[in-house]
Amino acid sequence: MLKEQPSEAEETQKPKGWRLRHGLAYVIGGQINSKVSNSVVEFNPKTGRWRRVASSLLARSAHSAAGFGSAIVSCGGWDGRTVVGFAELFLPAKNRWFRLPGLLDARSAHCAVAQEEDGRVFVTGGENEFGNELDLVEYCTLPVGNSAGSPESHSFLTWRRAAPMNQKRQYHALAYAKGKIVAVGGVINRREVTRTVEVFSPPDRGNPLGQWTFVKRLDLAYNYPFAIAVDGYFFVFHPDDEIWTDVGALSTVREVNGVIAFPSASRFQTL
């Protein structure tokens, strides 16, 4: 149980960006009392306490965030009027946000995930300003090492195209374990909740766009799923019924950076 909850205003918040860094969790933006918010709160599992940190540059919901090490990228979303491609960088050590070049494609209800080895952040799917679902994928490369915490080192960041997903989807989940990204579930055709799962091999010299491959479907269709990788296994969480699903291990995945504790699984399936 949490010792201290966010304020009443924050309890009504519906954040899209929830990311862990060095054992700390950050809740970014969302909606408060039906209005988009730019508030950001940090949770420390060791103390069980929340605290406010610097607000993001743009109030929005239905956005996504990903990060590792010393930086978090928040991108896309709905600003209360339209779908945006706005992207920004948070440096927790400086408690400051910095604007980044915008996404190639404005989108909301998408997902982002970080590839920690080389600093790449991938953005997948979602929907555009016309309500059309997207299979489009793009990525940027964040500085790693000693320069990762310097805002100047991010000023020349650019977004690049990667291979599109095999299926257009929004409100899906992404998880990353060394070398692979998994896209799980979500909404297709605007209303249908899909059970499809696909695995992405990120761009490299041999395949400059990367490649997506369908794998075994989930037994259950999950709307608004959450996914995480632990020790090479990908787990999918359905927030409505608090059911965990084990979607199996990838043969090429053997390790993952960091450990996150979650409730015990009550139902499993294996790819």
C-alpha positions in Angstrom: 0.0 0.0 0.0 1.1 3.5 -0.7 1.8 5.6 2.4 0.8 8.8 0.7 -1.4 9.4 -2.3 -1.3 12.3 -4.8 -3.6 15.2 -4.0 -7.3 15.1 -4.7 -6.7 17.0 -8.0 -4.1 14.5 -9.1 -6.3 11.5 -8.2 -8.7 12.7 -10.9 -5.8 12.8 -13.3 -5.6 10.3 -16.2 -1.9 10.2 -17.0 -0.5 8.6 -20.1 3.2 9.0 -19.2 4.2 6.7 -16.3 7.9 5.8 -16.4 10.4 4.5 -14.0 13.9 5.9 -13.7 16.5 4.6 -11.1 13.7 3.2 -9.0 11.6 6.4 -9.2 8.2 6.6 -11.0 7.1 9.7 -12.9 3.4 10.4 -13.8 3.3 13.0 -16.6 0.3 15.0 -17.7 -3.1 13.6 -18.4 -6.5 15.1 -17.5 -7.6 16.7 -14.3 -11.3 17.6 -14.0 -11.7 17.0 -17.7 -8.9 19.5 -18.6 -5.5 18.5 -19.9 -2.7 19.0 -17.4 1.1 19.5 -17.5 1.6 18.5 -13.9 4.3 15.9 -13.1 4.7 13.9 -9.9 7.4 11.6 -8.8 6.9 8.5 -6.7 9.6 7.0 -4.5 8.8 3.3 -3.7 11.3 3.2 -0.9 9.6 6.0 1.1 6.1 5.4 -0.4 5.8 9.2 -1.0 4.8 11.4 -3.9 6.2 14.8 -4.7 5.7 17.4 -7.4 8.5 18.1 -9.8 8.8 20.6 -12.7 5.7 20.7 -14.9 6.1 19.7 -18.5 6.1 22.4 -21.2 2.8 21.3 -22.8 -0.4 20.2 -21.1 -1.8 17.1 -22.9 -3.3 13.7 -22.5 -3.1 10.5 -24.6 0.6 11.1 -25.0 3.5 8.7 -24.3 6.8 8.8 -22.4 9.9 6.6 -22.4 13.3 7.0 -20.8 16.3 5.6 -19.0 19.4 6.7 -17.2 19.2 10.4 -16.9 16.5 11.5 -19.3 12.8 11.0 -20.2 11.2 11.8 -23.5 7.5 12.7 -23.6 5.9 13.1 -27.0 2.7 13.4 -29.0 -0.8 13.5 -27.5 -3.9 15.6 -27.4 -3.5 19.2 -26.2 -7.3 19.8 -25.7 -7.8 21.1 -29.3 -5.9 18.8 -31.6 -3.4 15.9 -31.9 0.2 17.1 -31.6 3.7 16.0 -32.4 5.2 18.0 -29.6 8.2 16.4 -28.0 10.1 17.3 -24.9 12.9 16.1 -22.7 13.0 15.9 -18.9 16.3 15.8 -17.0 15.4 14.7 -13.4 18.8 15.7 -12.0 18.2 19.3 -13.2 14.4 19.1 -12.6 13.9 20.8 -16.0 12.1 20.2 -19.3 13.6 21.1 -22.7 11.8 21.2 -26.0 12.9 18.7 -28.7 12.2 18.6 -32.4 8.6 17.4 -33.1 7.6 14.0 -34.2 7.5 13.3 -37.9 3.8 12.3 -37.5 1.5 14.0 -34.9 -0.2 11.3 -33.0 -2.1 10.4 -29.8 -3.0 7.1 -28.1 0.4 5.8 -29.2 3.2 4.0 -27.3 6.9 4.7 -26.8 9.7 2.6 -25.4 13.5 3.1 -24.9 16.2 0.8 -26.1 18.7 1.3 -23.3 21.9 0.0 -24.9 22.2 2.7 -27.5 19.7 5.4 -26.4 17.1 5.0 -29.1 13.5 5.8 -28.3 10.8 4.3 -30.5 7.3 5.7 -31.0 4.7 3.4 -32.5 1.1 3.5 -33.7 -1.7 5.7 -32.3 -4.1 7.8 -34.3 -3.6 11.1 -36.2 -5.6 14.3 -36.2 -8.3 12.7 -38.5 -8.9 9.8 -36.2 -7.1 7.4 -38.5 -5.2 4.6 -36.7 -1.5 4.4 -37.5 1.1 1.7 -38.1 3.8 4.2 -38.4 7.0 3.9 -36.4 9.7 6.5 -35.8 12.7 6.8 -33.4 15.3 9.2 -32.1 18.6 8.6 -30.5 19.4 10.2 -27.1 22.9 10.8 -26.0 24.3 8.2 -23.6 27.2 8.2 -21.2 28.6 11.4 -19.8 26.7 13.7 -22.2 23.3 12.2 -21.5 22.4 14.8 -18.8 23.4 17.8 -20.9 20.5 19.7 -22.6 23.0 20.9 -25.3 23.7 17.4 -26.3 20.0 16.9 -27.3 19.7 20.0 -29.5 20.5 18.2 -32.7 18.3 15.2 -32.1 16.3 14.1 -35.1 13.4 11.6 -35.7 13.9 8.9 -38.3 11.5 6.4 -39.9 11.5 2.7 -39.1 9.5 -0.2 -40.5 5.8 0.2 -39.9 4.0 -2.3 -37.7 2.1 -5.2 -39.4 -1.1 -3.9 -37.9 -2.4 -0.4 -37.2 -3.2 -0.1 -33.5 -3.7 2.5 -30.8 -3.9 2.2 -27.0 -1.6 -0.8 -27.2 1.4 -1.7 -25.0 5.1 -1.9 -25.7 7.8 -3.7 -23.8 11.6 -4.0 -24.4 14.1 -6.6 -23.4 17.6 -6.6 -24.8 17.4 -6.6 -28.6 13.6 -6.9 -29.1 10.5 -4.8 -28.8 7.0 -6.3 -28.4 3.7 -4.6 -29.3 0.7 -6.1 -27.6 -3.0 -5.7 -28.1 -4.7 -2.3 -28.3 -7.6 -1.1 -30.5 -8.0 -1.6 -34.2 -10.7 -0.5 -36.6 -11.6 2.2 -34.0 -13.6 -0.2 -31.9 -12.2 -3.7 -32.0 -9.9 -4.8 -29.2 -7.2 -7.0 -30.8 -5.3 -10.0 -29.4 -2.5 -9.7 -31.9 1.2 -9.5 -30.7 4.2 -8.6 -32.9 7.9 -8.5 -32.2 10.2 -5.8 -33.6 13.9 -6.3 -34.5 15.2 -2.6 -34.4 17.1 -1.1 -37.3 20.7 -2.2 -37.7 23.3 -2.2 -40.5 21.8 -5.3 -42.1 18.2 -4.1 -41.9 18.2 -0.2 -41.7 14.4 -0.1 -41.1 14.1 -3.0 -38.8 11.4 -5.7 -39.1 8.1 -6.6 -37.4 7.0 -10.2 -37.0 3.6 -11.5 -35.8 3.8 -14.1 -33.0 1.1 -16.1 -31.1 -2.0 -14.1 -30.2 -3.1 -13.5 -26.6 -5.9 -15.7 -25.3 -7.7 -12.6 -24.1 -8.2 -9.3 -25.8 -6.9 -6.4 -23.7 -8.0 -2.8 -24.0 -5.5 -0.3 -22.5 -2.9 -3.0 -21.7 0.4 -2.5 -19.9 3.4 -4.6 -20.6 6.7 -5.2 -19.0 9.7 -7.4 -19.6 11.4 -9.3 -16.7 14.3 -11.7 -17.2 13.4 -12.1 -20.9 9.7 -12.8 -20.3 7.0 -10.4 -21.4 4.1 -9.8 -19.0 0.8 -8.1 -20.0 -1.4 -6.4 -17.4 -5.0 -5.6 -17.9 -5.9 -2.7 -15.6 -9.6 -3.4 -15.6 -9.5 -6.9 -14.0 -6.0 -6.9 -12.6 -5.0 -10.0 -14.5 -1.4 -10.7 -15.4 -0.6 -12.7 -18.6 2.8 -14.3 -19.3 3.3 -14.1 -23.1 6.4 -16.2 -23.0 10.1 -15.7 -23.6 11.9 -14.8 -26.8 14.7 -17.1 -27.7 17.1 -14.2 -28.3 16.2 -12.3 -25.1 18.2 -13.2 -22.0 18.4 -10.1 -19.8 16.7 -6.8 -19.0 18.0 -3.8 -17.1 16.2 -3.1 -13.8 13.7 -5.0 -11.7 10.1 -3.8 -11.0 7.8 -5.4 -8.4 4.2 -5.9 -9.4 1.2 -7.9 -8.0 1.3 -11.6 -8.3 -0.1 -13.1 -11.5 -3.5 -14.7 -11.4 -3.7 -16.0 -14.9 -1.0 -17.0 -17.4 -0.5 -18.0 -21.0 2.7 -18.7 -23.0 3.4 -17.9 -26.6 
